[in-house]
């Protein structure tokens, strides 16, 4: 025959589980709803970021095509031409960088093709490209 204490203990545990279940069910539903809304927001953010990248790409392309709108003519850049011009002048990358107002490391990276000069740097590179060998040496000395 079961002990009254064990029966009472079992009944208390059953009632406690029932009460807990009643308290937890709304929390589970709210949690599931929150997870689905978070997933929807993440999808919306991804979509908006994709649209932003697409519009940035298209506006960047239109700015490149319409380069005459900016301060001056659109400058083209070629790493091999830069290296050839520097060698033609007989200058080191550091000396060429000094003329262009940048570091020698920047010139080296431009020549390797790992980076490209900014628009303002392209203007100074264009000014250096207009120099001859004597004029470049004179600017470095003076």
Phi and psi in radians as a Rosetta constraint file:
Dihedral C 1 N 2 CA 2 C 2 CIRCULARHARMONIC -1.203 0.35
Dihedral N 2 CA 2 C 2 N 3 CIRCULARHARMONIC 2.593 0.35
Dihedral C 2 N 3 CA 3 C 3 CIRCULARHARMONIC -1.335 0.35
Dihedral N 3 CA 3 C 3 N 4 CIRCULARHARMONIC 2.452 0.35
Dihedral C 3 N 4 CA 4 C 4 CIRCULARHARMONIC -1.075 0.35
Dihedral N 4 CA 4 C 4 N 5 CIRCULARHARMONIC -0.648 0.35
Dihedral C 4 N 5 CA 5 C 5 CIRCULARHARMONIC -1.127 0.35
Dihedral N 5 CA 5 C 5 N 6 CIRCULARHARMONIC -0.761 0.35
Dihedral C 5 N 6 CA 6 C 6 CIRCULARHARMONIC -1.194 0.35
Dihedral N 6 CA 6 C 6 N 7 CIRCULARHARMONIC -0.662 0.35
Dihedral C 6 N 7 CA 7 C 7 CIRCULARHARMONIC -1.118 0.35
Dihedral N 7 CA 7 C 7 N 8 CIRCULARHARMONIC -0.771 0.35
Dihedral C 7 N 8 CA 8 C 8 CIRCULARHARMONIC -1.097 0.35
Dihedral N 8 CA 8 C 8 N 9 CIRCULARHARMONIC -0.744 0.35
Dihedral C 8 N 9 CA 9 C 9 CIRCULARHARMONIC -1.079 0.35
Dihedral N 9 CA 9 C 9 N 10 CIRCULARHARMONIC -0.795 0.35
Dihedral C 9 N 10 CA 10 C 10 CIRCULARHARMONIC -1.077 0.35
Dihedral N 10 CA 10 C 10 N 11 CIRCULARHARMONIC -0.737 0.35
Dihedral C 10 N 11 CA 11 C 11 CIRCULARHARMONIC -1.162 0.35
Dihedral N 11 CA 11 C 11 N 12 CIRCULARHARMONIC -0.708 0.35
Dihedral C 11 N 12 CA 12 C 12 CIRCULARHARMONIC -1.106 0.35
Dihedral N 12 CA 12 C 12 N 13 CIRCULARHARMONIC -0.735 0.35
Dihedral C 12 N 13 CA 13 C 13 CIRCULARHARMONIC -1.101 0.35
Dihedral N 13 CA 13 C 13 N 14 CIRCULARHARMONIC -0.732 0.35
Dihedral C 13 N 14 CA 14 C 14 CIRCULARHARMONIC -1.101 0.35
Dihedral N 14 CA 14 C 14 N 15 CIRCULARHARMONIC -0.794 0.35
Dihedral C 14 N 15 CA 15 C 15 CIRCULARHARMONIC -1.146 0.35
Dihedral N 15 CA 15 C 15 N 16 CIRCULARHARMONIC -0.683 0.35
Dihedral C 15 N 16 CA 16 C 16 CIRCULARHARMONIC -1.111 0.35
Dihedral N 16 CA 16 C 16 N 17 CIRCULARHARMONIC -0.740 0.35
Dihedral C 16 N 17 CA 17 C 17 CIRCULARHARMONIC -1.097 0.35
Dihedral N 17 CA 17 C 17 N 18 CIRCULARHARMONIC -0.708 0.35
Dihedral C 17 N 18 CA 18 C 18 CIRCULARHARMONIC -1.097 0.35
Dihedral N 18 CA 18 C 18 N 19 CIRCULARHARMONIC -0.770 0.35
Dihedral C 18 N 19 CA 19 C 19 CIRCULARHARMONIC -1.155 0.35
Dihedral N 19 CA 19 C 19 N 20 CIRCULARHARMONIC -0.750 0.35
Dihedral C 19 N 20 CA 20 C 20 CIRCULARHARMONIC -1.071 0.35
Dihedral N 20 CA 20 C 20 N 21 CIRCULARHARMONIC -0.764 0.35
Dihedral C 20 N 21 CA 21 C 21 CIRCULARHARMONIC -1.045 0.35
Dihedral N 21 CA 21 C 21 N 22 CIRCULARHARMONIC -0.725 0.35
Dihedral C 21 N 22 CA 22 C 22 CIRCULARHARMONIC -1.127 0.35
Dihedral N 22 CA 22 C 22 N 23 CIRCULARHARMONIC -0.583 0.35
Dihedral C 22 N 23 CA 23 C 23 CIRCULARHARMONIC -1.390 0.35
Dihedral N 23 CA 23 C 23 N 24 CIRCULARHARMONIC -0.607 0.35
Dihedral C 23 N 24 CA 24 C 24 CIRCULARHARMONIC -1.411 0.35
Dihedral N 24 CA 24 C 24 N 25 CIRCULARHARMONIC -0.595 0.35
Dihedral C 24 N 25 CA 25 C 25 CIRCULARHARMONIC -0.935 0.35
Dihedral N 25 CA 25 C 25 N 26 CIRCULARHARMONIC -0.854 0.35
Dihedral C 25 N 26 CA 26 C 26 CIRCULARHARMONIC -1.082 0.35
Dihedral N 26 CA 26 C 26 N 27 CIRCULARHARMONIC -0.621 0.35
Dihedral C 26 N 27 CA 27 C 27 CIRCULARHARMONIC -1.146 0.35
Dihedral N 27 CA 27 C 27 N 28 CIRCULARHARMONIC -0.694 0.35
Dihedral C 27 N 28 CA 28 C 28 CIRCULARHARMONIC -1.098 0.35
Dihedral N 28 CA 28 C 28 N 29 CIRCULARHARMONIC -0.766 0.35
Dihedral C 28 N 29 CA 29 C 29 CIRCULARHARMONIC -1.109 0.35
Dihedral N 29 CA 29 C 29 N 30 CIRCULARHARMONIC -0.753 0.35
Dihedral C 29 N 30 CA 30 C 30 CIRCULARHARMONIC -1.123 0.35
Dihedral N 30 CA 30 C 30 N 31 CIRCULARHARMONIC -0.696 0.35
Dihedral C 30 N 31 CA 31 C 31 CIRCULARHARMONIC -1.110 0.35
Dihedral N 31 CA 31 C 31 N 32 CIRCULARHARMONIC -0.767 0.35
Dihedral C 31 N 32 CA 32 C 32 CIRCULARHARMONIC -1.125 0.35
Dihedral N 32 CA 32 C 32 N 33 CIRCULARHARMONIC -0.708 0.35
Dihedral C 32 N 33 CA 33 C 33 CIRCULARHARMONIC -1.138 0.35
Dihedral N 33 CA 33 C 33 N 34 CIRCULARHARMONIC -0.725 0.35
Dihedral C 33 N 34 CA 34 C 34 CIRCULARHARMONIC -1.108 0.35
Dihedral N 34 CA 34 C 34 N 35 CIRCULARHARMONIC -0.724 0.35
Dihedral C 34 N 35 CA 35 C 35 CIRCULARHARMONIC -1.090 0.35
Dihedral N 35 CA 35 C 35 N 36 CIRCULARHARMONIC -0.718 0.35
Dihedral C 35 N 36 CA 36 C 36 CIRCULARHARMONIC -1.209 0.35
Dihedral N 36 CA 36 C 36 N 37 CIRCULARHARMONIC -0.647 0.35
Dihedral C 36 N 37 CA 37 C 37 CIRCULARHARMONIC -1.214 0.35
Dihedral N 37 CA 37 C 37 N 38 CIRCULARHARMONIC -0.612 0.35
Dihedral C 37 N 38 CA 38 C 38 CIRCULARHARMONIC -1.118 0.35
Dihedral N 38 CA 38 C 38 N 39 CIRCULARHARMONIC -0.742 0.35
Dihedral C 38 N 39 CA 39 C 39 CIRCULARHARMONIC -1.093 0.35
Dihedral N 39 CA 39 C 39 N 40 CIRCULARHARMONIC -0.714 0.35
Dihedral C 39 N 40 CA 40 C 40 CIRCULARHARMONIC -1.120 0.35
Dihedral N 40 CA 40 C 40 N 41 CIRCULARHARMONIC -0.725 0.35
Dihedral C 40 N 41 CA 41 C 41 CIRCULARHARMONIC -1.127 0.35
Dihedral N 41 CA 41 C 41 N 42 CIRCULARHARMONIC -0.687 0.35
Dihedral C 41 N 42 CA 42 C 42 CIRCULARHARMONIC -1.096 0.35
Dihedral N 42 CA 42 C 42 N 43 CIRCULARHARMONIC -0.719 0.35
Dihedral C 42 N 43 CA 43 C 43 CIRCULARHARMONIC -1.112 0.35
Dihedral N 43 CA 43 C 43 N 44 CIRCULARHARMONIC -0.703 0.35
Dihedral C 43 N 44 CA 44 C 44 CIRCULARHARMONIC -1.147 0.35
Dihedral N 44 CA 44 C 44 N 45 CIRCULARHARMONIC -0.711 0.35
Dihedral C 44 N 45 CA 45 C 45 CIRCULARHARMONIC -1.100 0.35
Dihedral N 45 CA 45 C 45 N 46 CIRCULARHARMONIC -0.779 0.35
Dihedral C 45 N 46 CA 46 C 46 CIRCULARHARMONIC -1.066 0.35
Dihedral N 46 CA 46 C 46 N 47 CIRCULARHARMONIC -0.717 0.35
Dihedral C 46 N 47 CA 47 C 47 CIRCULARHARMONIC -1.126 0.35
Dihedral N 47 CA 47 C 47 N 48 CIRCULARHARMONIC -0.757 0.35
Dihedral C 47 N 48 CA 48 C 48 CIRCULARHARMONIC -1.158 0.35
Dihedral N 48 CA 48 C 48 N 49 CIRCULARHARMONIC -0.674 0.35
Dihedral C 48 N 49 CA 49 C 49 CIRCULARHARMONIC -1.134 0.35
Dihedral N 49 CA 49 C 49 N 50 CIRCULARHARMONIC -0.665 0.35
Dihedral C 49 N 50 CA 50 C 50 CIRCULARHARMONIC -1.117 0.35
Dihedral N 50 CA 50 C 50 N 51 CIRCULARHARMONIC -0.758 0.35
Dihedral C 50 N 51 CA 51 C 51 CIRCULARHARMONIC -1.113 0.35
Dihedral N 51 CA 51 C 51 N 52 CIRCULARHARMONIC -0.694 0.35
Dihedral C 51 N 52 CA 52 C 52 CIRCULARHARMONIC -1.105 0.35
Dihedral N 52 CA 52 C 52 N 53 CIRCULARHARMONIC -0.786 0.35
Dihedral C 52 N 53 CA 53 C 53 CIRCULARHARMONIC -1.093 0.35
Dihedral N 53 CA 53 C 53 N 54 CIRCULARHARMONIC -0.710 0.35
Dihedral C 53 N 54 CA 54 C 54 CIRCULARHARMONIC -1.129 0.35
Dihedral N 54 CA 54 C 54 N 55 CIRCULARHARMONIC -0.767 0.35
Dihedral C 54 N 55 CA 55 C 55 CIRCULARHARMONIC -1.220 0.35
Dihedral N 55 CA 55 C 55 N 56 CIRCULARHARMONIC -0.605 0.35
Dihedral C 55 N 56 CA 56 C 56 CIRCULARHARMONIC -1.150 0.35
Dihedral N 56 CA 56 C 56 N 57 CIRCULARHARMONIC -0.691 0.35
Dihedral C 56 N 57 CA 57 C 57 CIRCULARHARMONIC -1.123 0.35
Dihedral N 57 CA 57 C 57 N 58 CIRCULARHARMONIC -0.782 0.35
Dihedral C 57 N 58 CA 58 C 58 CIRCULARHARMONIC -1.218 0.35
Dihedral N 58 CA 58 C 58 N 59 CIRCULARHARMONIC -0.634 0.35
Dihedral C 58 N 59 CA 59 C 59 CIRCULARHARMONIC -1.250 0.35
Dihedral N 59 CA 59 C 59 N 60 CIRCULARHARMONIC -0.605 0.35
Dihedral C 59 N 60 CA 60 C 60 CIRCULARHARMONIC -1.136 0.35
Dihedral N 60 CA 60 C 60 N 61 CIRCULARHARMONIC -0.690 0.35
Dihedral C 60 N 61 CA 61 C 61 CIRCULARHARMONIC -1.181 0.35
Dihedral N 61 CA 61 C 61 N 62 CIRCULARHARMONIC -0.674 0.35
Dihedral C 61 N 62 CA 62 C 62 CIRCULARHARMONIC -1.222 0.35
Dihedral N 62 CA 62 C 62 N 63 CIRCULARHARMONIC -0.586 0.35
Dihedral C 62 N 63 CA 63 C 63 CIRCULARHARMONIC -1.199 0.35
Dihedral N 63 CA 63 C 63 N 64 CIRCULARHARMONIC -0.645 0.35
Dihedral C 63 N 64 CA 64 C 64 CIRCULARHARMONIC -1.159 0.35
Dihedral N 64 CA 64 C 64 N 65 CIRCULARHARMONIC -0.718 0.35
Dihedral C 64 N 65 CA 65 C 65 CIRCULARHARMONIC -1.171 0.35
Dihedral N 65 CA 65 C 65 N 66 CIRCULARHARMONIC -0.695 0.35
Dihedral C 65 N 66 CA 66 C 66 CIRCULARHARMONIC -1.704 0.35
Dihedral N 66 CA 66 C 66 N 67 CIRCULARHARMONIC 0.845 0.35
Dihedral C 66 N 67 CA 67 C 67 CIRCULARHARMONIC -1.124 0.35
Dihedral N 67 CA 67 C 67 N 68 CIRCULARHARMONIC -0.335 0.35
Dihedral C 67 N 68 CA 68 C 68 CIRCULARHARMONIC -1.216 0.35
Dihedral N 68 CA 68 C 68 N 69 CIRCULARHARMONIC -0.269 0.35
Dihedral C 68 N 69 CA 69 C 69 CIRCULARHARMONIC -1.227 0.35
Dihedral N 69 CA 69 C 69 N 70 CIRCULARHARMONIC -0.480 0.35
Dihedral C 69 N 70 CA 70 C 70 CIRCULARHARMONIC -1.307 0.35
Dihedral N 70 CA 70 C 70 N 71 CIRCULARHARMONIC -2.905 0.35
Dihedral C 70 N 71 CA 71 C 71 CIRCULARHARMONIC -1.057 0.35
Dihedral N 71 CA 71 C 71 N 72 CIRCULARHARMONIC -0.573 0.35
Dihedral C 71 N 72 CA 72 C 72 CIRCULARHARMONIC -2.638 0.35
Dihedral N 72 CA 72 C 72 N 73 CIRCULARHARMONIC -2.890 0.35
Dihedral C 72 N 73 CA 73 C 73 CIRCULARHARMONIC -1.198 0.35
Dihedral N 73 CA 73 C 73 N 74 CIRCULARHARMONIC 2.702 0.35
Dihedral C 73 N 74 CA 74 C 74 CIRCULARHARMONIC -1.272 0.35
Dihedral N 74 CA 74 C 74 N 75 CIRCULARHARMONIC 2.247 0.35
Dihedral C 74 N 75 CA 75 C 75 CIRCULARHARMONIC -1.693 0.35
Dihedral N 75 CA 75 C 75 N 76 CIRCULARHARMONIC 2.385 0.35
Dihedral C 75 N 76 CA 76 C 76 CIRCULARHARMONIC -1.705 0.35
Dihedral N 76 CA 76 C 76 N 77 CIRCULARHARMONIC 2.749 0.35
Dihedral C 76 N 77 CA 77 C 77 CIRCULARHARMONIC -2.353 0.35
Dihedral N 77 CA 77 C 77 N 78 CIRCULARHARMONIC 2.358 0.35
Dihedral C 77 N 78 CA 78 C 78 CIRCULARHARMONIC -2.342 0.35
Dihedral N 78 CA 78 C 78 N 79 CIRCULARHARMONIC 2.171 0.35
Dihedral C 78 N 79 CA 79 C 79 CIRCULARHARMONIC -1.106 0.35
Dihedral N 79 CA 79 C 79 N 80 CIRCULARHARMONIC -0.727 0.35
Dihedral C 79 N 80 CA 80 C 80 CIRCULARHARMONIC -1.192 0.35
Dihedral N 80 CA 80 C 80 N 81 CIRCULARHARMONIC -0.646 0.35
Dihedral C 80 N 81 CA 81 C 81 CIRCULARHARMONIC -1.155 0.35
Dihedral N 81 CA 81 C 81 N 82 CIRCULARHARMONIC -0.674 0.35
Dihedral C 81 N 82 CA 82 C 82 CIRCULARHARMONIC -1.101 0.35
Dihedral N 82 CA 82 C 82 N 83 CIRCULARHARMONIC -0.802 0.35
Dihedral C 82 N 83 CA 83 C 83 CIRCULARHARMONIC -1.105 0.35
Dihedral N 83 CA 83 C 83 N 84 CIRCULARHARMONIC -0.713 0.35
Dihedral C 83 N 84 CA 84 C 84 CIRCULARHARMONIC -1.136 0.35
Dihedral N 84 CA 84 C 84 N 85 CIRCULARHARMONIC -0.712 0.35
Dihedral C 84 N 85 CA 85 C 85 CIRCULARHARMONIC -1.172 0.35
Dihedral N 85 CA 85 C 85 N 86 CIRCULARHARMONIC -0.711 0.35
Dihedral C 85 N 86 CA 86 C 86 CIRCULARHARMONIC -1.089 0.35
Dihedral N 86 CA 86 C 86 N 87 CIRCULARHARMONIC -0.752 0.35
Dihedral C 86 N 87 CA 87 C 87 CIRCULARHARMONIC -1.166 0.35
Dihedral N 87 CA 87 C 87 N 88 CIRCULARHARMONIC -0.638 0.35
Dihedral C 87 N 88 CA 88 C 88 CIRCULARHARMONIC -1.092 0.35
Dihedral N 88 CA 88 C 88 N 89 CIRCULARHARMONIC -0.671 0.35
Dihedral C 88 N 89 CA 89 C 89 CIRCULARHARMONIC -1.342 0.35
Dihedral N 89 CA 89 C 89 N 90 CIRCULARHARMONIC -0.271 0.35
Dihedral C 89 N 90 CA 90 C 90 CIRCULARHARMONIC 1.299 0.35
Dihedral N 90 CA 90 C 90 N 91 CIRCULARHARMONIC 0.585 0.35
Dihedral C 90 N 91 CA 91 C 91 CIRCULARHARMONIC -1.899 0.35
Dihedral N 91 CA 91 C 91 N 92 CIRCULARHARMONIC 2.663 0.35
Dihedral C 91 N 92 CA 92 C 92 CIRCULARHARMONIC -1.394 0.35
Dihedral N 92 CA 92 C 92 N 93 CIRCULARHARMONIC 2.949 0.35
Dihedral C 92 N 93 CA 93 C 93 CIRCULARHARMONIC -1.106 0.35
Dihedral N 93 CA 93 C 93 N 94 CIRCULARHARMONIC -0.639 0.35
Dihedral C 93 N 94 CA 94 C 94 CIRCULARHARMONIC -1.164 0.35
Dihedral N 94 CA 94 C 94 N 95 CIRCULARHARMONIC -0.724 0.35
Dihedral C 94 N 95 CA 95 C 95 CIRCULARHARMONIC -1.160 0.35
Dihedral N 95 CA 95 C 95 N 96 CIRCULARHARMONIC -0.735 0.35
Dihedral C 95 N 96 CA 96 C 96 CIRCULARHARMONIC -1.120 0.35
Dihedral N 96 CA 96 C 96 N 97 CIRCULARHARMONIC -0.695 0.35
Dihedral C 96 N 97 CA 97 C 97 CIRCULARHARMONIC -1.116 0.35
Dihedral N 97 CA 97 C 97 N 98 CIRCULARHARMONIC -0.658 0.35
Dihedral C 97 N 98 CA 98 C 98 CIRCULARHARMONIC -1.095 0.35
Dihedral N 98 CA 98 C 98 N 99 CIRCULARHARMONIC -0.714 0.35
Dihedral C 98 N 99 CA 99 C 99 CIRCULARHARMONIC -1.144 0.35
Dihedral N 99 CA 99 C 99 N 100 CIRCULARHARMONIC -0.645 0.35
Dihedral C 99 N 100 CA 100 C 100 CIRCULARHARMONIC -1.514 0.35
Dihedral N 100 CA 100 C 100 N 101 CIRCULARHARMONIC -0.147 0.35
Dihedral C 100 N 101 CA 101 C 101 CIRCULARHARMONIC 1.418 0.35
Dihedral N 101 CA 101 C 101 N 102 CIRCULARHARMONIC 0.468 0.35
Dihedral C 101 N 102 CA 102 C 102 CIRCULARHARMONIC -2.324 0.35
Dihedral N 102 CA 102 C 102 N 103 CIRCULARHARMONIC 3.091 0.35
Dihedral C 102 N 103 CA 103 C 103 CIRCULARHARMONIC -1.432 0.35
Dihedral N 103 CA 103 C 103 N 104 CIRCULARHARMONIC 2.815 0.35
Dihedral C 103 N 104 CA 104 C 104 CIRCULARHARMONIC -1.139 0.35
Dihedral N 104 CA 104 C 104 N 105 CIRCULARHARMONIC -0.550 0.35
Dihedral C 104 N 105 CA 105 C 105 CIRCULARHARMONIC -1.118 0.35
Dihedral N 105 CA 105 C 105 N 106 CIRCULARHARMONIC -0.670 0.35
Dihedral C 105 N 106 CA 106 C 106 CIRCULARHARMONIC -1.085 0.35
Dihedral N 106 CA 106 C 106 N 107 CIRCULARHARMONIC -0.796 0.35
Dihedral C 106 N 107 CA 107 C 107 CIRCULARHARMONIC -1.059 0.35
Dihedral N 107 CA 107 C 107 N 108 CIRCULARHARMONIC -0.758 0.35
Dihedral C 107 N 108 CA 108 C 108 CIRCULARHARMONIC -1.059 0.35
Dihedral N 108 CA 108 C 108 N 109 CIRCULARHARMONIC -0.790 0.35
Dihedral C 108 N 109 CA 109 C 109 CIRCULARHARMONIC -1.175 0.35
Dihedral N 109 CA 109 C 109 N 110 CIRCULARHARMONIC -0.610 0.35
Dihedral C 109 N 110 CA 110 C 110 CIRCULARHARMONIC -1.103 0.35
Dihedral N 110 CA 110 C 110 N 111 CIRCULARHARMONIC -0.770 0.35
Dihedral C 110 N 111 CA 111 C 111 CIRCULARHARMONIC -1.150 0.35
Dihedral N 111 CA 111 C 111 N 112 CIRCULARHARMONIC -0.598 0.35
Dihedral C 111 N 112 CA 112 C 112 CIRCULARHARMONIC -1.301 0.35
Dihedral N 112 CA 112 C 112 N 113 CIRCULARHARMONIC -0.309 0.35
Dihedral C 112 N 113 CA 113 C 113 CIRCULARHARMONIC 1.478 0.35
Dihedral N 113 CA 113 C 113 N 114 CIRCULARHARMONIC 0.145 0.35
Dihedral C 113 N 114 CA 114 C 114 CIRCULARHARMONIC -1.371 0.35
Dihedral N 114 CA 114 C 114 N 115 CIRCULARHARMONIC -0.425 0.35
Dihedral C 114 N 115 CA 115 C 115 CIRCULARHARMONIC -2.397 0.35
Dihedral N 115 CA 115 C 115 N 116 CIRCULARHARMONIC 2.927 0.35
Dihedral C 115 N 116 CA 116 C 116 CIRCULARHARMONIC -2.170 0.35
Dihedral N 116 CA 116 C 116 N 117 CIRCULARHARMONIC 2.567 0.35
Dihedral C 116 N 117 CA 117 C 117 CIRCULARHARMONIC -1.219 0.35
Dihedral N 117 CA 117 C 117 N 118 CIRCULARHARMONIC 2.640 0.35
Dihedral C 117 N 118 CA 118 C 118 CIRCULARHARMONIC -1.265 0.35
Dihedral N 118 CA 118 C 118 N 119 CIRCULARHARMONIC 2.993 0.35
Dihedral C 118 N 119 CA 119 C 119 CIRCULARHARMONIC -1.054 0.35
Dihedral N 119 CA 119 C 119 N 120 CIRCULARHARMONIC -0.759 0.35
Dihedral C 119 N 120 CA 120 C 120 CIRCULARHARMONIC -1.136 0.35
Dihedral N 120 CA 120 C 120 N 121 CIRCULARHARMONIC -0.639 0.35
Dihedral C 120 N 121 CA 121 C 121 CIRCULARHARMONIC -1.239 0.35
Dihedral N 121 CA 121 C 121 N 122 CIRCULARHARMONIC -0.575 0.35
Dihedral C 121 N 122 CA 122 C 122 CIRCULARHARMONIC -1.088 0.35
Dihedral N 122 CA 122 C 122 N 123 CIRCULARHARMONIC -0.639 0.35
Dihedral C 122 N 123 CA 123 C 123 CIRCULARHARMONIC -1.112 0.35
Dihedral N 123 CA 123 C 123 N 124 CIRCULARHARMONIC -0.780 0.35
Dihedral C 123 N 124 CA 124 C 124 CIRCULARHARMONIC -1.200 0.35
Dihedral N 124 CA 124 C 124 N 125 CIRCULARHARMONIC -0.591 0.35
Dihedral C 124 N 125 CA 125 C 125 CIRCULARHARMONIC -1.154 0.35
Dihedral N 125 CA 125 C 125 N 126 CIRCULARHARMONIC -0.669 0.35
Dihedral C 125 N 126 CA 126 C 126 CIRCULARHARMONIC -1.122 0.35
Dihedral N 126 CA 126 C 126 N 127 CIRCULARHARMONIC -0.636 0.35
Dihedral C 126 N 127 CA 127 C 127 CIRCULARHARMONIC -1.147 0.35
Dihedral N 127 CA 127 C 127 N 128 CIRCULARHARMONIC -0.699 0.35
Dihedral C 127 N 128 CA 128 C 128 CIRCULARHARMONIC -1.190 0.35
Dihedral N 128 CA 128 C 128 N 129 CIRCULARHARMONIC -0.634 0.35
Dihedral C 128 N 129 CA 129 C 129 CIRCULARHARMONIC -1.109 0.35
Dihedral N 129 CA 129 C 129 N 130 CIRCULARHARMONIC -0.423 0.35
Dihedral C 129 N 130 CA 130 C 130 CIRCULARHARMONIC -1.384 0.35
Dihedral N 130 CA 130 C 130 N 131 CIRCULARHARMONIC -0.180 0.35
Dihedral C 130 N 131 CA 131 C 131 CIRCULARHARMONIC -1.437 0.35
Dihedral N 131 CA 131 C 131 N 132 CIRCULARHARMONIC 2.600 0.35
Dihedral C 131 N 132 CA 132 C 132 CIRCULARHARMONIC -1.624 0.35
Dihedral N 132 CA 132 C 132 N 133 CIRCULARHARMONIC -3.135 0.35
Dihedral C 132 N 133 CA 133 C 133 CIRCULARHARMONIC -1.142 0.35
Dihedral N 133 CA 133 C 133 N 134 CIRCULARHARMONIC -0.808 0.35
Dihedral C 133 N 134 CA 134 C 134 CIRCULARHARMONIC -1.151 0.35
Dihedral N 134 CA 134 C 134 N 135 CIRCULARHARMONIC -0.776 0.35
Dihedral C 134 N 135 CA 135 C 135 CIRCULARHARMONIC -1.123 0.35
Dihedral N 135 CA 135 C 135 N 136 CIRCULARHARMONIC -0.674 0.35
Dihedral C 135 N 136 CA 136 C 136 CIRCULARHARMONIC -1.121 0.35
Dihedral N 136 CA 136 C 136 N 137 CIRCULARHARMONIC -0.785 0.35
Dihedral C 136 N 137 CA 137 C 137 CIRCULARHARMONIC -1.100 0.35
Dihedral N 137 CA 137 C 137 N 138 CIRCULARHARMONIC -0.696 0.35
Dihedral C 137 N 138 CA 138 C 138 CIRCULARHARMONIC -1.108 0.35
Dihedral N 138 CA 138 C 138 N 139 CIRCULARHARMONIC -0.706 0.35
Dihedral C 138 N 139 CA 139 C 139 CIRCULARHARMONIC -1.185 0.35
Dihedral N 139 CA 139 C 139 N 140 CIRCULARHARMONIC -0.598 0.35
Dihedral C 139 N 140 CA 140 C 140 CIRCULARHARMONIC -1.216 0.35
Dihedral N 140 CA 140 C 140 N 141 CIRCULARHARMONIC -0.673 0.35
Dihedral C 140 N 141 CA 141 C 141 CIRCULARHARMONIC -1.297 0.35
Dihedral N 141 CA 141 C 141 N 142 CIRCULARHARMONIC -0.733 0.35
